[in-house]
Amino acid sequence: MQEPTQPRKQAGLRAPDAPPVPWHALLPEAVLERLSSTPQGLTEAAARERLARHGPNVLERSRPDSAWRLLWRQIDSPLIWVLIASAGLAILLGKVTDGLVVAAVVVLNTFIGFVQEYRAGRAIEALNHMVPETAQVLRDGHPVSRPAAELVPGDVVQLASGDRVPADLRLLRSRNFQVEEAALTGESVPASKHVAAVAGDAELGDRASLAFGGTLVTSGTSTAVVVATGGATELGRISHLMQQAADLSTPLTRELARLGRLISAGIVVLSAVLLGVGLVRGYAFSDAVLVAITLAVAAIPEGLPAIVTIALAIGVQRMASRRAVIRKLPAVETLGSTTVICTDKTGTLTRNEMTVQALWTWRGHYTLTGVGHSPLGELFRAGRALDVAPDDVRALLVAGVLCNEADLQPREGRWGMTGDPTEGALLFAAKKADLGVMELRERNPRLDAIPFESEHQYMATLHAGGPEGRELVLKGAPEVVLRRCGPAVDRDAVLVEVERMARQGLRVLAFARKGLPGAEALRPQDVEAGFTLLGLQGMIDPPREEAVASVKACHAAGIRVKMMTGDHPGTAEAIGLQLGLQAPGQPGLTGAHLSGMSDAELAVAVKDTNVFARLAPEHKLRLVRALQTQRHVVAMTGDGVNDAPALKQADIGVAMGITGTAVSREAADLVLTDDNFATIVAAVEEGRRVYDNLVKSLAFVLPTNLGLALILMLGVTFFPLQEAGGVREPLLAMRPTQLLWINLVATVTLALPLAFEAKERHVMRRPPRAPDTPVLSRFVVMRTGLVALLMAAGAIGLFLWEFTRQGGTPNPLALAEARTMAVNTVVSFQIFYLWLCRTLTGSSREVGFASNPTVFMGVAALVLLQAAFMYVPFLQRLFGSAPLSLADIARSVLVGACVLPVVGLEKWLRSRRREAGRSVSAT
């Protein structure tokens, strides 16, 4: 349904005057009276008047940011401004090509950010596609088809299986009416709806007299009256919550912004100081300005954004191979800093396949193994496997097959199921006991049936067969079935068993039978009494086996896991216990509890509780915000519309690719293609690896920039001015274009292989880093200073040695060779330091010499590029380089290699201090 371009009023934001009692708690007659409607619907005239008053049945959307505004947001960051300044400075120095190279980096990063934000903004728009285009409405007492946008409160709508609900409706009449509303409530099975009023304080999933806009009718028929349209519906409320949810910056983007500000401030200060030093030493003003600009070019890490972007992109590819698709690039790193994972239950922690696990008959308790849509499993009693099902169990399972609308079909080597998931579980339970579903149904053909309806909570089927020729099988809620059994039944004993199963989170169905000789059809009185109870079957959507291991892995990694579901509290607590999310006897919390809590009480609850049930969208959103105020980095998983606001608010939203709605996928940063919690843990592991490798890249890149800045500062401060052609000019160890060669070619070529490094040992056995941990830790800063000093000393020393050996005169050839020697020395330092950066704290032997082949590729590529830099005439003219002898190259390599023993000694001393600290702690 398309939204009008310029609606006269806010679309659907006003509902009729809210009744003092909620719609779901009112009787149908009272609802119609308050809406000034009738069972025959509205007149066309009344509908037009209400449409003008309430507006169309569409979701209001805030005006999206313009493309220019989105583009400006990508540019307006410290690091991007530093890069723009770098490009401008390079062009001012007359090197248009170098300036354009830097500008290309700016364009690439801006484009990526623009696309990410544009796609994220489509999340709210996807909500509109959940509203159907047309609906069957009663107008003037006649059924007509009308655009869903024209529905108004008071309209009477007719629904059948397969229809999408067009607005929030109060049921007036229904038959076997079930609605798939997992996207709103999180329930793993279709919700049975009925006309009877429910309690006014019922949670969303318990409002059985309402059908919500955007949900899907799975069976039955209903006539219902519209009580809310557009923004007043549950979908509209969620849309409003999504607009309120904040788009948070990631820890990495925050740290890079801080780093950009530090670099910008440092460059401005150093350039100003160097300009003053040059003027004091007698430099011409233009020369002093040139030196200051050259310092800026040297100190700006032009290749850093490209390195970060490519490292994140590599992480995206690795995660995709592990079934996790990243939609927003910075989310790769955010995963590595996650401290809390808030996860849905159905389909993520569980299989989303109902499974019978417990049986009870008058002879005792039985258990069935095996999970999901599979006939594989064994029958146990008192811990002993039974080769053949006893007669009492066979009778119970046969009843589950006959009183059943589902069907089984083999599909590509496995079994598939059509129909209700609960009924499918009964068929698979029979298959595990070697009962043939088709054979049983052929031997006991169905003659008649009373389908399940939420009003009477049972299903009955009449079959030819049995000892009396006709057999009536009854299935339903235990209390309903018990009322229809004979007086010999010990009802209290049965209800004790029902309660025991329910405490285990099982959904319990009771089964009974009676003979009905000569019957060919069922009458209402046939199902009122006289049944014999066969037993109980208890089923649950079981936890995934890999989810149990993954939760343990999260706990070992210092990550809290919290289950937030719209499902029943008993079921949620049972699954939470099996997954190790909470201790036995520790209760979970429901949305009703959260609604009555203050922010302070909520902060305590979210800290100490790991299982939350019967949650509405605003509860999930509030819980995520409460965790974030406690400085947690929150990953939120979900698949429904009800999850979308929390997905958008979370530091990283994780949507399900198979069962997830379009709305949840658009609101998320990460999409799981297998809907598996274990994949989230794999993605967290990959995120930690990406962050480690980014820190390694920073530790590799920054010493070069600081070293180049030191080379220039020392040259301006201590080198004499040279006379050349009657002009006094500064004697600098490198030209600006040579600095760009090192920053954009040599540094990037060597830094990129670090993005492919394997994960560090015990990466998932260390606690997550604090969100405000600086990416430039004290250790990285000290290492940067140490290596930069070595690099500057070596480059200046060989520059002076070569320049002096050439006679110390400023002739072009001598200066070119000396400067080429300095460049070669810096590149040699980089090559050797690269090996040390493969692990920042341990020995290089720990990571394996050949574990990362891209390191060899990067070094080989740079050796070839550096040879071209020295010997290709075109590059000689462009960069002012000169050919060097093999002896000169050997000298620069030898000086560059001095970084190995120095940093190796520093690593050894640091490891000794760590071991000493651990010994003291242990003592």
Buried (B, 14 or more C-beta within 10 A) or exposed (E): BEBEEEBEBEBBBBBBEEBEBBBBBBBBEBBBEBBEBBBEBBEEEBBEEBBEEBBBBBBBBEEEBEEEEBBEBBBEBBBBBBBBBBBBBBBBBEBEEBBEBBBEBBEBBBEBBBBBBBEBBEBBBBBBEBBBEEBBBBBEEEEEEBBBBBBBBBBBBBBEEEBBBBBBBBBBEBEBBBBBBBBBBBBBBBBBBBBEBBEEEBBBBBBBBBBBBBBBBBBBBBBBBBBBBBBBBBBBBBBBBBBEBEEBBBBBBBBBBBBBBEBBEEBEEBBEBBBEBBBEBEBBEEBBBBBBBBBBBBBBBBBBBBBBBBBBBBBBEBBEEBBBBBBBBBBBBBBBBBBBBBBBBBBBBBBBBBBBBBBBBEEEBBBBEBBBBBBEBEBBBEEEEBEEBBEBBBBBBBBBBBBBBBBBEEEEEEBEBEBBBBBBBBBBBBBBBEBEBEEBBEEBEBBBBBEBBBBBBBBBBBBBBBEEEBBBBBBBBBEBBBBBBEEEBEBEEBEEBBEBBBEBBBBBBBBBBBBBEEBEEBEEEBBEEBBBBBBBBBBBBBBBEBBBEBBBBBEEBBBBBBBBBBBBBBBBBBBBBBBBBBEEEBEBBBBBBBEEBEEEEBBEBBEEBBBBBBBBBBBBBBBBBBBBEEEBBBBBBBBBBBBBBBBBBBBBBBBBBEBBBBBBBBBBBBBBBEBBBBBBBBBBBBBBBBBBBBBBBBBBBBBBBBBBBBBBBBBBEEBEBBEBEEEEBBBBBBBBBBBBBBBBBBBBBBBBBBBBBBBBEEBBEEEBBEBEEEBBBEBBBEBBBBBBBBBBBBBBBBBBBBBEEBEEEBEEEBBBBBBBBBBBBBBBBBBBBBBBBBBBEEEBEEBEEEEBEBBEBBBEBBEEBBEEBBEBEEBBEBBBBBBBEEEBBEBBBEBBBBBBEBBEEBBEEBEEEEEEEEEEEEE
